Amino acid sequence: MSSNRLQKFLGGRFRTILSGSPDAPPWLEEVASGDDPGLFLPTDAPWIVHANMATLVGGVRALLMQALHPGTLAGVAQHSRYEKDPLGRLAGTVRWLTLTTFASEGAIGKEAARVNGLHSRVRGSYALSNGEKKDYQASNEDLLMWVHIAFTESFLVAHQKFGNTPIPGGADAYVKGWAKSAIPLGLTTAPLTEAALHKKISEYADNSILTSNESTERVLQFLVKPPLSLTARAVYWILFQAAVSSMDKRSREILHLRSLPLAITVPMTKVLLGAMRMAIGKHSPLEEAAIARLKRLGKI
């Protein structure tokens, strides 16, 4: 098989895992269309971070971090289709991430409305660490905040440890820029600096909000060994080990996760991500569509 055919084959398998389609993602047209530049340009920190292959580690890490909060965990366990359709749930998350990063503000507004509609139906109750029951809805500010900061920190840390490009403006530029993504979802008080981000995460831990229970164990069992093909499972194992090794000790202890040393996971993961980048090419179809839109609008 020629290198070009191999790239197309591997790229197709990779895109199937992320979006459910071996070709361009189904929401490509939403990125290409629109008459405004969107939230970010190719020189902005969120664009640079989310275009990097280290986002694959960040995504797994974000799921692990979100599982620390019993309210977020209850929403996943009680309402998510992760056990029956793991790739479908992943595709939904990737859709929101890529549209918010690369699409026009019009498309972002429609995507936020879709997500908010899903959140309006996610409600129930969960048990605190002291046994007290608490009602929740996915649109509650407390849960929105935790999901946002867990996501932001995970993608930032993953890029810092496993990425291969500098962040324009540094970590603070990414945290401040990505805070814009939470506004359409109803969160207007997201941290704007790296220090504020880590402080907010520590507040959840220091107030004994973060915990582990039977539901946590069931979700973790799925995250440790998801129902993937043998090839995908081998790739996922490396991404999972990288995600765990990049978490702080307190979070790992709550989730009862053992970690390989970063001295092992960093080079191993960088080799994998480099190979995957070669498989899909320098720019993803989504990036190319976004760049074409920006050129059409005369923004770059």
Secondary structure, DSSP 8 states (H G I E B T S, - for coil): --HHHHHHHHHHHHHHHHHS-SSS-TTHHHHH--SS--S--TTSHHHHHHHSTTHHHHHHHHHHHHTTSHHHHHHHHHH--TTT-HHHHHHHHHHHHHHHHHS-HHHHHHHHHHHHHHHHH-EEEEE-TTS-EEEEETTSHHHHHHHHHHHHHHHHHHHHHH--S--TTHHHHHHHHHGGGGGGGT------SHHHHHHHHHHHHHTT-----HHHHHHHHHHHS-S--HHHHHHHHHHHHHHHHTS-HHHHHHHT-----HHHHHHHHHHHHHHHHHHH-SS-HHHHHHHHHHHHTT--
